[in-house]
């Protein structure tokens, strides 16, 4: 009886190890592939397509105006060139008890989640809150470090600006630029770039057109932060890289 149980346990352990090995190898191969090719589709895009359709048009790094790249960093992750995927200072700050303040009708943007983490979540995983959010955390940590090591900062930002949702069923800066301003992403002005980025993190609620109160309040702040960051050599070298 004991021998039979040991056999079942050994067989189960073999299948578990094989499953993890297959997952690891396949994730590594997919990450290597997407270092040069855009992901064919994401779980978020599939989920949204049933309700809102799917508008997207992947473009290369040089087809995205540097103002868009600067606006994304200014709004979402000002330490982006300096961290290894996680902004530990922001994470520590987010865990501290918050002092009670008067409620504001319009929430601030940004947070402890870096551009790298958002990219990992959007490309490899899924959106969601509650239990699914906590289930997602471990693979999110894994993919965040993996793309930092394999892709590098420029590629991560390029993919981020191509796959993130920027309106109901609108994915990527090219589709957003065409939808909101009838022009390609490379021709967006600083103000237009800031308006589109201001719809994050909830582009279905914080609409660019018609302009929601949140976007109207947020995009001038992003433009101010863009001006502030123009003295940061690492950021400017990144957004203007060829």
C-alpha positions in Angstrom: 0.0 0.0 0.0 2.8 2.4 1.0 4.7 1.5 -2.2 1.6 2.3 -4.3 1.2 5.7 -2.6 4.8 6.5 -3.1 4.4 5.6 -6.8 1.4 7.9 -7.2 3.3 10.7 -5.4 6.4 10.2 -7.6 4.3 10.2 -10.7 2.4 13.3 -9.6 5.7 15.1 -8.8 7.0 14.1 -12.3 4.0 15.7 -14.0 4.2 18.8 -11.9 7.9 19.3 -12.7 7.3 18.7 -16.4 4.4 21.2 -16.4 6.5 23.9 -14.8 9.4 23.1 -17.2 7.1 23.4 -20.2 5.6 26.7 -18.9 9.1 28.1 -18.2 10.5 27.2 -21.7 7.4 28.4 -23.5 7.4 31.7 -21.6 11.1 32.2 -22.3 10.7 31.5 -26.0 7.7 33.8 -26.3 9.6 36.6 -24.5 12.5 36.2 -26.8 10.2 36.2 -29.8 8.4 39.4 -28.7 11.8 41.2 -28.3 11.5 41.7 -32.0 7.9 41.0 -32.9 4.8 42.6 -31.4 2.5 40.1 -29.5 -0.2 38.9 -31.9 -3.0 39.5 -29.4 -3.4 39.8 -25.7 -6.0 38.4 -23.2 -7.2 42.0 -22.5 -7.7 42.7 -26.2 -9.6 39.5 -26.7 -11.9 40.2 -23.7 -12.5 43.8 -24.9 -13.2 42.8 -28.4 -16.5 41.1 -27.5 -18.0 44.4 -26.0 -16.1 47.2 -27.8 -14.5 45.7 -30.9 -10.7 45.9 -31.4 -9.0 49.0 -32.8 -5.2 48.8 -32.9 -2.3 49.4 -35.3 1.1 48.5 -34.0 3.9 51.0 -35.0 7.6 51.0 -34.5 9.6 53.1 -32.0 10.5 55.7 -34.5 6.8 56.2 -35.5 5.9 57.3 -32.0 6.5 61.0 -31.2 9.0 61.4 -28.3 6.4 63.6 -26.6 4.2 60.5 -26.2 7.1 58.5 -24.6 7.9 61.5 -22.3 4.2 61.9 -21.3 4.0 58.2 -20.4 7.0 58.3 -18.2 5.9 61.7 -16.6 2.5 60.3 -15.8 3.1 56.6 -15.0 6.7 56.0 -13.9 9.1 58.8 -13.5 11.8 56.5 -12.2 11.5 54.3 -15.2 15.1 54.5 -16.6 16.5 53.9 -13.1 14.7 50.9 -11.6 15.0 47.2 -12.5 11.3 46.7 -13.0 10.0 47.6 -9.6 9.9 51.0 -7.9 10.5 50.0 -4.3 10.2 53.5 -3.0 6.7 53.8 -4.5 5.8 50.4 -3.3 6.9 51.2 0.3 5.0 54.5 0.1 1.9 52.8 -1.1 2.0 50.3 1.9 2.1 53.1 4.5 -1.2 54.0 6.2 -2.7 57.0 4.6 -3.8 60.0 6.6 -7.4 60.8 6.3 -8.1 63.6 3.8 -11.1 65.1 2.2 -12.4 63.0 -0.6 -11.5 64.2 -4.1 -13.8 63.6 -7.0 -10.9 63.0 -9.4 -8.2 60.4 -8.4 -4.5 61.0 -9.1 -2.8 58.9 -11.8 0.3 56.7 -11.4 1.1 54.5 -8.5 3.4 51.8 -7.4 2.9 49.8 -10.6 5.8 50.6 -13.0 5.6 50.7 -16.8 7.5 47.4 -16.9 4.9 45.8 -14.6 2.0 47.2 -16.6 3.6 45.9 -19.8 4.1 42.4 -18.3 0.5 42.3 -17.1 -0.9 43.5 -20.5 1.2 41.3 -22.7 1.4 38.0 -20.8 -1.3 38.0 -18.2 -4.8 39.5 -17.6 -6.6 42.4 -16.0 -8.9 42.1 -13.1 -9.3 42.7 -9.4 -10.2 40.6 -6.4 -8.9 37.1 -6.2 -7.6 37.1 -9.8 -5.4 40.1 -9.0 -3.6 38.2 -6.2 -3.3 35.0 -8.4 -1.6 37.2 -11.0 1.0 38.7 -8.7 3.6 35.9 -8.8 3.7 35.5 -12.6 3.7 39.3 -12.9 6.8 39.4 -10.8 8.4 36.7 -13.0 7.5 38.4 -16.4 8.5 41.8 -15.1 12.0 40.7 -14.4 12.2 38.6 -17.6 11.4 41.5 -19.9 13.8 43.8 -18.1 16.5 41.3 -18.7 15.6 40.3 -22.3 13.9 43.3 -23.8 15.5 46.4 -22.2 13.9 49.8 -21.4 13.4 51.0 -25.0 11.6 47.8 -26.1 9.5 47.7 -23.0 8.3 51.3 -23.5 7.7 50.6 -27.3 5.5 47.6 -26.5 3.7 49.4 -23.7 2.7 52.2 -25.9 1.4 49.7 -28.5 -0.6 47.3 -26.4 -2.1 49.4 -23.5 -5.8 50.3 -23.7 -6.3 54.0 -24.5 -10.1 54.0 -24.9 -12.9 51.5 -25.1 -11.5 48.9 -27.5 -8.7 51.2 -28.6 -5.3 49.7 -28.0 -2.0 51.5 -28.6 -1.0 55.1 -29.3 -1.4 54.8 -33.1 -5.0 53.8 -32.9 -5.7 56.4 -30.2 -4.0 59.2 -32.2 -6.1 58.3 -35.3 -9.3 57.9 -33.3 -9.0 61.1 -31.3 -7.0 63.5 -33.5 -7.1 62.0 -37.0 -3.3 61.9 -37.3 -0.5 59.4 -36.8 1.2 59.0 -33.5 4.4 60.5 -34.8 2.6 63.8 -35.5 0.9 64.2 -32.0 1.6 67.5 -30.2 2.8 67.6 -26.6 -0.7 68.5 -25.4 -2.4 65.8 -27.5 0.1 63.2 -26.1 -0.6 64.3 -22.6 -4.4 64.1 -23.1 -4.2 60.5 -24.3 -1.9 59.4 -21.5 -4.2 61.2 -19.0 -7.0 58.6 -19.7 -4.9 56.0 -17.8 -5.5 54.0 -15.7 -9.2 53.8 -16.6 -9.7 54.7 -20.3 -13.3 53.6 -20.4 -14.2 56.0 -17.6 -11.7 58.8 -18.2 -12.5 59.6 -21.8 -10.3 61.8 -24.1 -13.2 62.8 -26.4 -15.6 63.9 -25.0 -13.0 65.1 -22.5 -13.8 63.9 -19.0 -13.2 66.1 -16.0 -10.3 63.8 -14.9 -8.5 64.1 -18.3 -9.1 67.9 -18.3 -7.6 68.2 -14.8 -4.8 65.7 -15.3 -3.2 66.5 -18.7 -1.9 70.0 -17.7 -0.2 68.3 -14.8 1.4 65.7 -17.1 2.7 68.6 -19.3 4.2 70.3 -16.3 5.9 67.0 -15.3 7.2 66.6 -18.9 8.8 70.1 -18.6 10.3 69.1 -15.2 11.8 65.9 -16.6 13.5 67.5 -19.6 16.5 68.1 -17.3 16.8 64.4 -16.6 19.5 63.2 -19.0 18.6 59.4 -18.7 14.9 60.1 -19.6 15.7 62.4 -22.5 18.3 60.0 -23.9 15.7 57.2 -23.8 12.7 59.0 -25.3 14.9 60.5 -28.1 16.8 57.3 -28.9 16.7 56.0 -32.5 
